[in-house]
Amino acid sequence: MKWREARKTLLEEGFIEFGAFRVELTLDNTFMELDYIPRVAVYWNVDGRWHVLRNPIPKGKSLEEGWANAVNLLEAILRGEEWPRFDDEPLERAFVDAIRASFQL
């Protein structure tokens, strides 16, 4: 599948599935502020758990810009410009392998 199609699906539907993963765009609110920060939640069917991508994602000036920033992070991982940070080496490696095997730039 072309990454362009996956990007469009993520921005319109809020999730994509590939390999052993389901990736969802979500929000995290800060405790002391009312700002909502975009997050990427990843379900890995190998361990049956949800994980949060810990790479920083700029919040943007609008919700749409925040989502685009989250998707841009995934694209940077696909390109090899960023490494996913889950604090779990096997998960990180599996995620990189799956996203690169599933999408073409």
N, C-alpha and C positions, 0 to 999 in steps of 0.2 A: 504494500500500500504506500502511496505517496504521502510524505509528511504533510504536505499542503492540505490533503483531505482530512487527516487526523487532526490537524490544527483547527480546521473549520468545525469539525465535530466537537472538539473540546470547547471551543468558544460558544457554540450554539447549544449543545446538549449538556455540557459540564462534565462529561466523562468519556473515556475511551477504554477499550480492553485490548490487550495483546499478550501473547504468550501466557504466562502464569499470573498476569497482573491486570488489575483494574485501577485506573488512575482517575481521580475525581478532583475537580477544582472546588475548594471550600474556603471558608473565611475563619480567621482567628481574631478575636477581639482582645485588645489590651485591657489589663485590669483597671488602670487608672484613667484611661481615655475612652472615648466612644468610637475611636477609629477602628476600622476592620482591615486586617492585613490579609492579602491573598495567601493561601496555602495550597499545597498539593498533597492529597491523601492517597496512599497507595495500598491496595489490598494485594497480598501475596498469597496465592492459594497453597503454596508449599507449607507455610506455617499457620495458615488460616487466621491471620491477624492483619489489622490495619496499621500502617506506619505513616509518619509524617516526614516529608522531605524537609530537611533542616537547612538547606541552602537559603541564604537571604533572598527575598523577593521584594522589590520596591512596591509600595502600596499604590502608587499612581495617584493622579488627580481625580479619577473617577473609578467606579467599580469596573467598567469595561477596560480601562487602562491597567488596572490591577490584574485582571484575568489575563490580559495580553502579556504582562510581565511574567506571570506564572508559566504561561505556555512558552515564552521565550527562554525561560530557564530549561524547560524540557528539551527544547530545540538545541540549546547549548550542550546539554548532556549527549544528545544524539550526535552532534558534530564532534564531540570529544573535547570541547572547550571547557567543560565543567565536569566534575565528578559528583555523583549524587551522595549526599550525606544523610545516612540513616543511622549511623553509629552501629552498623551491622555489616561487616565485610562481605559475608556470603550473599546477603540481600543486595548490597550495592553492586557486586559483580554480576549477579543474576539479572538485575534491572538493566544495567548497561548492555549486557549481551542480548537481552530480549528486545529492548527498544531499537538497537542497531540491526537486529535480524528482522524486525517487523516493518521498519519504515525506510523509505528511500528519500533522500533530499532532492 
